[in-house]
Amino acid sequence: MISLLLCLIAVTGLLVLIQRQGGLLKLYSKVKERDFNQRYHVILGRWLLIPLIIIASTGVYLSLEKFDLIPVHRTEMDWSKEPVLPVHYQGLSELAFFKELKLNEVRQITFPFSEDELDYFEFNLKTRDLLVHQYSGEIISEIEQPFSLLLSRWSFNLHTGSGSILWSLILLVASASILFFIFSGLMLFIKRRRLSDKITIVSDKDESDIIILVGSESGQTYAFARHITQELIQQGKSVFVSSLNEYTSYKKATHLLVLTATYGDGDAPTNARHFLSLLPTIHQPHPIQFAVLGFGSMDYKHYCKFAIKVDASLQMIIVLHLLFL
Protein backbone atom coordinates (compact mmCIF):
# COMPACT_ATOMS: atom_id res chain seq x y z
CA MET A 1 0.00 0.00 0.00
CA ILE A 2 2.85 2.38 0.80
CA SER A 3 4.49 1.62 -2.56
CA LEU A 4 1.17 2.26 -4.30
CA LEU A 5 0.74 5.58 -2.49
CA LEU A 6 4.31 6.58 -3.37
CA CYS A 7 3.59 5.70 -6.99
CA LEU A 8 0.45 7.87 -6.91
CA ILE A 9 2.34 10.79 -5.34
CA ALA A 10 5.14 10.51 -7.91
CA VAL A 11 2.80 10.35 -10.93
CA THR A 12 0.61 13.25 -9.76
CA GLY A 13 3.75 15.19 -8.82
CA LEU A 14 5.04 14.76 -12.37
CA LEU A 15 1.72 15.99 -13.80
CA VAL A 16 1.74 19.04 -11.50
CA LEU A 17 5.34 19.74 -12.51
CA ILE A 18 4.42 19.61 -16.21
CA GLN A 19 1.59 22.08 -15.59
CA ARG A 20 3.79 24.37 -13.51
CA GLN A 21 6.51 24.49 -16.17
CA GLY A 22 3.98 25.30 -18.91
CA GLY A 23 3.78 21.96 -20.72
CA LEU A 24 5.68 18.74 -21.33
CA LEU A 25 8.12 20.33 -23.78
CA LYS A 26 9.07 22.91 -21.13
CA LEU A 27 9.57 20.38 -18.35
CA TYR A 28 13.31 21.03 -18.20
CA SER A 29 13.20 24.76 -18.88
CA LYS A 30 14.63 27.25 -16.39
CA VAL A 31 13.09 27.14 -12.92
CA LYS A 32 11.94 30.62 -11.92
CA GLU A 33 10.82 30.02 -8.33
CA ARG A 34 12.94 31.89 -5.79
CA ASP A 35 11.78 30.19 -2.60
CA PHE A 36 14.43 27.59 -1.61
CA ASN A 37 12.03 24.77 -0.78
CA GLN A 38 9.86 25.34 -3.83
CA ARG A 39 12.79 25.81 -6.20
CA TYR A 40 14.67 22.64 -5.26
CA HIS A 41 11.44 20.68 -4.90
CA VAL A 42 10.95 21.38 -8.61
CA ILE A 43 14.60 20.89 -9.64
CA LEU A 44 15.04 17.56 -7.85
CA GLY A 45 11.52 16.51 -8.78
CA ARG A 46 11.97 16.75 -12.51
CA TRP A 47 15.24 14.74 -12.42
CA LEU A 48 14.30 12.13 -9.83
CA LEU A 49 10.57 11.56 -10.20
CA ILE A 50 11.08 9.01 -12.99
CA PRO A 51 13.40 6.85 -10.80
CA LEU A 52 10.92 7.27 -7.92
CA ILE A 53 8.06 6.12 -10.14
CA ILE A 54 10.15 3.09 -11.12
CA ILE A 55 10.95 2.31 -7.47
CA ALA A 56 7.31 2.63 -6.45
CA SER A 57 5.75 0.75 -9.39
CA THR A 58 8.21 -2.16 -9.19
CA GLY A 59 7.65 -2.27 -5.44
CA VAL A 60 3.91 -2.60 -6.06
CA TYR A 61 4.45 -5.40 -8.59
CA LEU A 62 6.86 -7.34 -6.36
CA SER A 63 4.45 -7.00 -3.43
CA LEU A 64 1.55 -8.32 -5.50
CA GLU A 65 3.73 -11.21 -6.61
CA LYS A 66 4.94 -11.93 -3.07
CA PHE A 67 1.40 -12.27 -1.74
CA ASP A 68 0.25 -14.32 -4.77
CA LEU A 69 -2.17 -11.61 -5.90
CA ILE A 70 -1.01 -11.94 -9.52
CA PRO A 71 -0.26 -15.20 -11.35
CA VAL A 72 3.38 -16.13 -11.87
CA HIS A 73 4.04 -19.05 -14.19
CA ARG A 74 6.83 -21.33 -13.05
CA THR A 75 8.65 -23.56 -15.54
CA GLU A 76 10.16 -26.97 -14.90
CA MET A 77 12.57 -28.92 -17.06
CA ASP A 78 11.68 -32.30 -18.51
CA TRP A 79 14.31 -34.56 -16.94
CA SER A 80 12.70 -37.68 -18.41
CA LYS A 81 14.05 -37.02 -21.90
CA GLU A 82 17.08 -39.01 -23.00
CA PRO A 83 19.87 -37.96 -25.38
CA VAL A 84 19.49 -38.59 -29.10
CA LEU A 85 23.00 -37.86 -30.31
CA PRO A 86 25.78 -40.40 -29.75
CA VAL A 87 27.99 -39.67 -26.78
CA HIS A 88 31.65 -38.92 -27.40
CA TYR A 89 33.71 -38.27 -24.29
CA GLN A 90 35.68 -35.08 -24.88
CA GLY A 91 36.56 -31.92 -22.99
CA LEU A 92 33.98 -29.19 -22.44
CA SER A 93 36.08 -26.77 -24.46
CA GLU A 94 35.58 -28.96 -27.51
CA LEU A 95 31.78 -29.01 -27.33
CA ALA A 96 29.97 -26.72 -29.81
CA PHE A 97 27.41 -25.60 -27.22
CA PHE A 98 30.06 -24.24 -24.85
CA LYS A 99 31.97 -22.62 -27.70
CA GLU A 100 28.91 -20.66 -28.82
CA LEU A 101 27.56 -19.74 -25.38
CA LYS A 102 28.30 -16.18 -24.24
CA LEU A 103 28.89 -15.51 -20.58
CA ASN A 104 26.68 -12.39 -20.52
CA GLU A 105 23.69 -14.57 -21.43
CA VAL A 106 24.14 -16.80 -18.37
CA ARG A 107 22.29 -16.11 -15.13
CA GLN A 108 22.97 -19.36 -13.31
CA ILE A 109 24.55 -22.78 -13.90
CA THR A 110 23.82 -25.92 -11.93
CA PHE A 111 26.58 -28.46 -12.49
CA PRO A 112 26.01 -32.23 -12.68
CA PHE A 113 26.46 -33.82 -9.25
CA SER A 114 27.71 -37.11 -10.71
CA GLU A 115 29.38 -38.53 -13.82
CA ASP A 116 26.19 -40.32 -14.89
CA GLU A 117 25.25 -39.64 -18.52
CA LEU A 118 21.70 -38.82 -17.45
CA ASP A 119 22.89 -36.11 -15.08
CA TYR A 120 22.88 -32.83 -17.01
CA PHE A 121 24.03 -29.25 -16.82
CA GLU A 122 21.15 -26.92 -15.96
CA PHE A 123 21.50 -23.47 -17.53
CA ASN A 124 19.31 -20.49 -16.61
CA LEU A 125 19.85 -17.94 -19.35
CA LYS A 126 18.29 -14.51 -19.74
CA THR A 127 15.30 -15.68 -21.77
CA ARG A 128 15.32 -19.49 -21.60
CA ASP A 129 16.26 -22.50 -19.47
CA LEU A 130 18.26 -25.46 -20.80
CA LEU A 131 19.29 -28.99 -19.84
CA VAL A 132 22.62 -29.81 -21.53
CA HIS A 133 24.31 -33.19 -21.78
CA GLN A 134 27.59 -33.02 -19.89
CA TYR A 135 29.53 -35.08 -22.45
CA SER A 136 28.00 -34.33 -25.86
CA GLY A 137 26.72 -30.77 -25.32
CA GLU A 138 23.32 -31.82 -26.67
CA ILE A 139 20.37 -29.69 -25.53
CA ILE A 140 18.07 -32.22 -23.87
CA SER A 141 15.29 -29.82 -22.83
CA GLU A 142 14.65 -26.17 -23.61
CA ILE A 143 11.96 -23.90 -22.17
CA GLU A 144 11.28 -20.27 -23.09
CA GLN A 145 10.73 -18.25 -19.94
CA PRO A 146 7.20 -16.76 -19.69
CA PHE A 147 6.77 -13.00 -19.82
CA SER A 148 5.53 -12.88 -16.21
CA LEU A 149 8.83 -14.37 -15.04
CA LEU A 150 10.84 -11.91 -17.12
CA LEU A 151 8.71 -9.04 -15.76
CA SER A 152 9.34 -10.25 -12.22
CA ARG A 153 13.08 -10.37 -12.83
CA TRP A 154 13.14 -6.92 -14.44
CA SER A 155 11.12 -5.52 -11.55
CA PHE A 156 13.54 -6.99 -9.02
CA ASN A 157 16.60 -5.64 -10.85
CA LEU A 158 15.06 -2.18 -11.30
CA HIS A 159 13.87 -2.08 -7.68
CA THR A 160 17.15 -3.17 -6.10
CA GLY A 161 19.77 -2.06 -8.64
CA SER A 162 21.04 -5.62 -8.89
CA GLY A 163 23.70 -6.01 -11.58
CA SER A 164 24.31 -2.30 -12.22
CA ILE A 165 26.44 -0.02 -10.07
CA LEU A 166 25.28 3.10 -11.97
CA TRP A 167 21.58 2.29 -11.51
CA SER A 168 22.23 1.45 -7.84
CA LEU A 169 23.72 4.93 -7.33
CA ILE A 170 20.71 6.53 -9.06
CA LEU A 171 18.39 4.57 -6.76
CA LEU A 172 20.43 5.68 -3.75
CA VAL A 173 20.11 9.36 -4.67
CA ALA A 174 16.41 9.00 -5.54
CA SER A 175 15.62 7.23 -2.27
CA ALA A 176 17.54 9.82 -0.24
CA SER A 177 15.68 12.61 -2.07
CA ILE A 178 12.40 11.36 -0.59
CA LEU A 179 13.49 12.85 2.74
CA PHE A 180 13.97 16.26 1.10
CA PHE A 181 10.62 16.01 -0.70
CA ILE A 182 8.92 15.26 2.61
CA PHE A 183 10.62 18.22 4.32
CA SER A 184 10.16 20.76 1.50
CA GLY A 185 6.60 19.61 0.79
CA LEU A 186 5.73 19.96 4.47
CA MET A 187 7.25 23.45 4.60
CA LEU A 188 5.32 24.52 1.50
CA PHE A 189 2.10 23.10 2.96
CA ILE A 190 2.59 24.92 6.27
CA LYS A 191 3.40 28.17 4.47
CA ARG A 192 0.33 27.84 2.24
CA ARG A 193 -1.95 27.11 5.18
CA ARG A 194 -0.53 30.01 7.17
CA LEU A 195 -0.98 32.45 4.27
CA SER A 196 -4.42 31.18 3.26
CA ASP A 197 -5.96 31.00 6.73
CA LYS A 198 -9.54 32.14 6.65
CA ILE A 199 -9.99 35.82 7.36
CA THR A 200 -11.96 35.89 10.58
CA ILE A 201 -13.42 39.42 10.43
CA VAL A 202 -15.84 39.08 7.54
CA SER A 203 -19.52 39.75 7.01
CA ASP A 204 -22.24 37.62 5.49
CA LYS A 205 -22.07 37.54 1.68
CA ASP A 206 -25.60 38.90 1.29
CA GLU A 207 -25.03 41.69 3.81
CA SER A 208 -21.65 42.90 2.52
CA ASP A 209 -20.99 45.95 0.39
CA ILE A 210 -17.63 44.77 -0.87
CA ILE A 211 -16.83 41.26 -2.13
CA ILE A 212 -13.22 40.13 -2.37
CA LEU A 213 -12.56 36.97 -4.41
CA VAL A 214 -9.13 35.36 -4.32
CA GLY A 215 -7.33 33.05 -6.75
CA SER A 216 -4.16 31.64 -5.22
CA GLU A 217 -2.00 28.53 -5.71
CA SER A 218 0.58 29.08 -2.98
CA GLY A 219 -1.59 31.11 -0.57
CA GLN A 220 0.41 34.32 -0.88
CA THR A 221 -2.44 36.23 -2.53
CA TYR A 222 -4.55 35.66 0.61
CA ALA A 223 -2.02 37.73 2.57
CA PHE A 224 -2.82 40.75 0.37
CA ALA A 225 -6.56 40.06 0.70
CA ARG A 226 -6.19 39.98 4.48
CA HIS A 227 -4.49 43.40 4.59
CA ILE A 228 -7.04 44.96 2.22
CA THR A 229 -9.90 43.53 4.27
CA GLN A 230 -8.51 44.95 7.49
CA GLU A 231 -8.13 48.39 5.91
CA LEU A 232 -11.69 48.37 4.57
CA ILE A 233 -13.14 47.21 7.89
CA GLN A 234 -11.34 50.05 9.67
CA GLN A 235 -13.16 52.41 7.28
CA GLY A 236 -16.48 50.93 8.35
CA LYS A 237 -17.06 48.79 5.27
CA SER A 238 -18.67 45.36 5.39
CA VAL A 239 -16.47 42.87 3.52
CA PHE A 240 -16.92 39.26 2.43
CA VAL A 241 -13.89 37.22 1.32
CA SER A 242 -14.00 33.96 -0.62
CA SER A 243 -12.28 32.06 -3.44
CA LEU A 244 -13.09 32.56 -7.11
CA ASN A 245 -14.49 29.04 -7.31
CA GLU A 246 -17.14 30.04 -4.75
CA TYR A 247 -18.46 32.93 -6.85
CA THR A 248 -22.22 33.32 -6.42
CA SER A 249 -24.91 36.04 -6.32
CA TYR A 250 -24.60 38.87 -3.78
CA LYS A 251 -27.76 40.76 -2.73
CA LYS A 252 -26.28 44.05 -1.46
CA ALA A 253 -22.78 44.14 -2.96
CA THR A 254 -21.75 47.30 -4.78
CA HIS A 255 -18.10 46.48 -5.45
CA LEU A 256 -16.28 43.31 -6.48
CA LEU A 257 -12.49 43.07 -6.05
CA VAL A 258 -10.71 40.13 -7.65
CA LEU A 259 -7.17 39.29 -6.51
CA THR A 260 -5.67 36.44 -8.48
CA ALA A 261 -2.35 34.88 -9.37
CA THR A 262 -1.60 32.94 -12.58
CA TYR A 263 -0.44 29.33 -12.52
CA GLY A 264 1.67 27.45 -15.04
CA ASP A 265 1.15 28.32 -18.70
CA GLY A 266 -1.34 31.13 -18.05
CA ASP A 267 -3.73 28.82 -16.21
CA ALA A 268 -5.98 29.50 -13.26
CA PRO A 269 -4.91 28.63 -9.70
CA THR A 270 -6.56 25.57 -8.17
CA ASN A 271 -9.19 27.55 -6.26
CA ALA A 272 -10.13 29.57 -9.38
CA ARG A 273 -10.38 26.93 -12.10
CA HIS A 274 -14.18 27.00 -12.29
CA PHE A 275 -14.66 30.77 -12.15
CA LEU A 276 -14.71 31.53 -15.89
CA SER A 277 -17.29 28.80 -16.58
CA LEU A 278 -19.28 29.76 -13.48
CA LEU A 279 -19.41 33.48 -14.25
CA PRO A 280 -21.98 33.46 -17.12
CA THR A 281 -24.37 31.18 -15.20
CA ILE A 282 -24.90 33.50 -12.21
CA HIS A 283 -27.08 36.59 -12.43
CA GLN A 284 -26.45 39.42 -9.99
CA PRO A 285 -29.58 41.23 -8.69
CA HIS A 286 -28.03 44.61 -9.56
CA PRO A 287 -24.89 45.97 -11.29
CA ILE A 288 -21.62 45.67 -9.38
CA GLN A 289 -18.50 47.71 -10.03
CA PHE A 290 -15.39 45.58 -10.22
CA ALA A 291 -11.60 45.73 -10.28
CA VAL A 292 -9.07 42.99 -10.98
CA LEU A 293 -5.62 42.90 -9.40
CA GLY A 294 -3.23 40.37 -10.92
CA PHE A 295 -0.20 38.88 -9.14
CA GLY A 296 2.76 37.17 -10.73
CA SER A 297 6.39 37.30 -11.75
CA MET A 298 7.57 38.96 -14.95
CA ASP A 299 10.07 36.10 -15.29
CA TYR A 300 7.16 34.10 -16.72
CA LYS A 301 6.06 34.48 -20.33
CA HIS A 302 2.35 34.53 -19.45
CA TYR A 303 2.64 37.15 -16.73
CA CYS A 304 -0.78 37.75 -15.08
CA LYS A 305 -2.52 36.09 -18.05
CA PHE A 306 -5.31 34.61 -15.94
CA ALA A 307 -6.04 37.99 -14.32
CA ILE A 308 -6.35 39.45 -17.83
CA LYS A 309 -8.82 36.68 -18.76
CA VAL A 310 -10.88 37.39 -15.64
CA ASP A 311 -10.97 41.12 -16.39
CA ALA A 312 -12.05 40.51 -19.99
CA SER A 313 -14.77 38.07 -18.89
CA LEU A 314 -16.17 40.51 -16.32
CA GLN A 315 -16.18 43.27 -18.95
CA MET A 316 -18.12 40.98 -21.28
CA ILE A 317 -20.68 40.18 -18.59
CA ILE A 318 -21.27 43.92 -18.03
CA VAL A 319 -21.76 44.51 -21.77
CA LEU A 320 -24.23 41.63 -22.02
CA HIS A 321 -26.06 42.88 -18.95
CA LEU A 322 -26.45 46.36 -20.50
CA LEU A 323 -27.64 44.90 -23.80
CA PHE A 324 -30.44 42.96 -22.12
CA LEU A 325 -31.63 45.82 -19.92
N, C-alpha and C positions, 0 to 999 in steps of 0.2 A: 504493500500500500504506500509506503514511503517512497519507493522508487517510482511508482505511478504518479504520485503527487509532484515529485521532483521533475518528472517528465512533463507534466502539465504546466508547471511553473516555467520551465525552460522554453517550451513551445510558445506559450503566451508572451513570455518575455521577449522572444525573438520577434513576434508579430508587433508588439508595442514599440520595439526598437526600430523596426522598418517604418512604422507610422511616424515616429518621432523624427527620423532622419529624412523623411519626405519621399519614401518609396524604396523599393528593393534595390534599384540601381544606385541609390545614394547611401546605401547601408554603411559603406566605408568612407564616406565623405568626412570632412573636418567636423569635429565635435565642438559646438559653440557654447555649451554650458560652462559656466564659471564656478559654480558650487563644486567643491572637491568631491563630495560623496556622489553627487549626480553625474559629474563629469567622468569619474573613473568607473562608476557603475555602468555607464554606456560604453566606455573604451574596452574594459575587460569583458563586458557582456558580448559585444559583437565578435570578439576573437575566441571566446571560450564557451559560448552557448552551444555551439555545435558539438564539441567534445562532451559537454554536460548532457545534452540530449542523448548522445550515444551511450554514456554511462547509465543514464536513467532507463532508457528503453531496453538495453541489454539486461539490466538488472531485473526489469519487469519480466522479460522473457525467461531468464534463468530461474526466477522464482516460480513462475507458472509451471515450468518443466520440473522443478524440484518437488513440487506438491502434486505432480501428476494431473494438472489441470489442462494440459494440452498433450496430445498424443505424440510419443516419440517412438519411431520404429527402430527396433534393434535387429541387427543382422547376425546370423550365425553361419559359420562355414560348414560345408558338407564334408565331414571327415570320412564318410563311407566310400567315397570314390577311390578307385585304384588307378595307378599310373598306366598309361597307354604306351608310351614310348619305351623302348628298351633301355635298361639301366647300364651305363658305363661309368665305372668308378674313376673319377678324375677330380682334380682340385677345383675349388669354387671359382678360382680366377679364370678357369677355362670354360665355364658354363656361360652360354649366350645370355641367359637372363641376368646374371650378375654383371656382365659386361655392359649391358644396355641400361641397367637401373641407375638413376641419378640419386645421389644422397639427399638432395633438397626435396625429393618427392616422398621420402620416408618419414613417417611419424613414429613408428614403433616396430621392432622386430622381436619375435619370440622364437628362440632357437630350439631345435630338436633336443629333447632330453635324453635320447638314446641313439644308437646307430642303426636302429630298425628302419628298413626301407619305407615302412608305412608311417614313420614319424617325420613330419614335414616342418619346414620353415613357415611361420605365420607372419605375413607382412601387412601392416596397416599403413597404407599410403594416404595421400591427401584426399583422393576421391574414390578409392576402392580398396577392398581387402582381398588378399591372396593367400592360398596355400601352395607352397613350392616344394617340389621334391628335392631332398637334400643332396642327391647324387647326380640326377640328370638335369635339374633346373626346370623340369616340366611344371607348368601351372596346373595344379590338380583341381582347384576350385577358385572361382573369381566372383566377387559380389560388388556391384556398384553401390556406394553408400547413398542412402535416401537423403533427400533435400533437408528433411527435418534434422537429421544428424549433422549435416554440414552447417545448418543454421545454428544449431546448438554450439558447435565448435567455434564458429565465427563469433557468436555472442560471448562465449567465454574468453576468447583471445582479446576481443575489443574491450570487454569489461575489466580484464585484469592486466592487459598489456603483455601477456605471455608471448614470448618469442620476438619482441621488438623493444629495444632499449629506448628508441626515440619516442614511440607511442607511450611507453611507460612514463617517460618524463612529462609528456603532454598531459596524461591522466593525473600525474602528481600535481602539476600546476592547476589544472582545472578543478581538482578536488579541493585543493587549498583555497582556491578563489571563492568557494561556497561560503567560507567564513566571512570574507569581505562583503559578498553580496548580502549576507544576513545582516551584517553591521550597517552597511550603507543604506540598504533598503529600510531597516528599522529607523535610522536617523531621518530619512526622507519622509517616512510615514509620520513620525512624531512631529516633524516640522510642518507637514501639511495639516495635521490635525490641530496643531497650535495656531496656525495662521487662519484656518477655516472654521474655528470655533464659532458656534452660533452667536450672533450679536444679541445680547440679552435685553437691551432697552429698545424694543420695537413695539409698534402698535399693530392692531388688527388690520389685515389687508383692505377690508371694506370701510375702515374708519380712517385710513391714512391719506394724507395729501400728497405725499411723495413716495414713489415706489423705486427701490433700488434693486436691480437684477444683476447678478454676478455670474460671469463665466470664468472658471479658473481650473487649471489642471494641477498646479502645485500648491494652491492655497494662498499664494502671495497677494492676489487681487482682493481677497477678503480683507486683508489688512488695510487697504485703501478704503474699502467700503465701510469698515469699522470707524475710521477716522472721520469720514464724511458724515456718517450717521450721527456721531457724537456732536459734530459741529452744528448740524441741522437741529438736533434736539435742544441744544443750548439756545437756539434762536426760536424755540417754541414750536417747531414743526413736528408733525406726526409722521413717522417714517416706518415703512415696512421693507424688510430686506429678505430676498430669496434668491434662488438660482434661476437661470434662464429656462431650464427645463420645467420649472414650476410656474411658468407664465400662465396667467388666467385673467379673468375680468376683475376690475377694481371699481367699486361703486362711487367713491368720492375722490379718487386720485386726479390731480391736476397736472402732475409732472412725473415723467418716467425717466430714470437715469440708468443707463446700461454701462456696466464696467466689465470688460471682457478681454481676456488674453487670446492668443492664437496658438494652436497646437499643430506640430508637424508641418505638413505641406499646405498651410493655409486652412487647416481644418478647425472645427470647433473643439473646445475643451470637453471633457467627459460630461460635465454637468450642464452643457449647453447644446448638445448634439441634436436635440429634438425641437429647439426653439424656432428655427426657420420654417419647419413644417407645421408647427403648432400655431404660429402667428396668424396665418390667414383664417384659421378655423374659429378664432375667438373674437367676439364682437364687444367692444367697450361701450358702456352706456352713454358716454359723452367723449368728446375729443380730449386727448391728453398731449401736452407738449413733451417732447423727448429730447434727450441728448445722449450721445454714445461716446464713451471714453475707451480707447483701445490701448492695450499694454503689450509690450513685446520688445524684442531686441533687433536693432537694425543690422545685426550680423546675419539675420535670416533673410532669404530672398523674398518670402511672402510676409513681410513685416506688417502686422496688424490687419491682415487680409480678412480674417473673420469679422473683426469689428466693422470693416468697410461693408461687408455683406449685410451685417445686421442693420447698419445705418441705411443702406439702400432699400432693404426690405421694409423698414419702418416708414421711409419716405413713400414707398409704393402703397402701403396700407392707407396712409393719409390721403393720397391722391384718389384712391378708389373710394374712400369714405366720402370725400367731397363730391365725387361724381354721382354717387347714389343719394345724396341729400336732396 
